[in-house]
Amino acid sequence: MATKQVKPHALFQVWSPDEVAECLEGIGNTGIYEKIWNKIVPIYDKWPKSEVPDDFSRRCLAKWWDLFTYEERIKLNAAAALHDQKNA
């Protein structure tokens, strides 16, 4: 059976995992929040720091997209779309 593909919202190509957890409305107090802080941020923090000031490809949440379930991806994308709508 094929896995349903959900591509990350453009916001996740730029925002770091901790930014998503703390700044994206609707993520706090969810399993997604805990997954980001308990599973992704520890990995992210161990990586060598980039010499490039805004090395988005290294620090963006999209880099860890495969660690989220289909349902979590849908919720993350919905929260990012709402963020875009409120800030348009």
C-alpha positions in Angstrom: 0.0 0.0 0.0 1.4 3.4 -1.0 1.9 6.0 1.7 0.0 9.3 1.2 2.4 12.1 0.4 2.1 15.4 2.1 4.7 18.0 1.2 5.8 20.5 3.9 4.4 24.0 3.7 6.9 26.5 2.5 7.2 28.0 6.0 8.9 24.7 7.1 11.7 25.3 4.5 12.7 28.3 6.6 11.6 27.9 10.2 13.7 25.8 12.6 12.1 23.1 14.7 12.2 25.2 17.8 10.6 28.2 16.0 7.8 26.0 14.8 7.1 24.5 18.3 7.2 27.9 20.1 5.8 30.3 17.5 3.3 28.5 15.3 -0.2 28.8 16.8 -1.9 25.5 17.4 1.3 23.5 17.9 1.7 24.0 21.7 0.2 21.4 24.0 0.1 18.8 21.2 2.0 15.6 20.5 3.7 17.5 17.7 5.1 20.0 20.2 6.6 17.2 22.3 7.9 15.3 19.3 9.7 18.4 18.1 11.3 19.1 21.5 12.0 15.5 22.6 13.0 13.9 19.3 14.0 16.5 16.7 15.6 19.3 18.7 18.1 17.0 20.4 19.3 15.8 17.0 19.3 19.3 15.6 21.3 20.6 18.6 24.1 18.0 18.1 24.8 19.0 14.5 27.8 21.3 13.9 26.7 24.9 13.6 26.8 26.3 10.0 29.2 29.0 8.9 26.4 30.4 6.8 24.3 32.8 8.9 20.9 31.7 7.4 21.6 28.1 6.4 17.9 27.2 6.0 18.6 23.8 4.4 20.4 22.7 7.6 18.1 24.1 10.2 14.6 24.0 8.7 11.8 21.7 10.0 11.3 20.3 6.5 14.6 18.4 6.9 12.8 16.2 9.5 9.5 15.9 7.7 9.7 12.1 7.5 9.6 11.9 11.3 6.0 13.1 11.3 3.0 10.9 10.7 0.6 11.7 7.9 -1.9 13.2 10.5 0.8 15.3 12.1 1.9 16.6 8.6 -1.7 17.6 7.9 -1.9 19.5 11.3 1.4 21.2 10.7 0.5 22.4 7.2 -2.9 23.6 8.4 -1.2 25.6 11.2 1.2 27.1 8.7 -1.6 28.0 6.3 -3.4 29.7 9.1 -0.2 31.6 10.0 0.1 32.8 6.4 -3.5 33.8 6.3 -3.3 35.9 9.6 -0.1 37.5 8.4 -1.0 38.3 4.8 
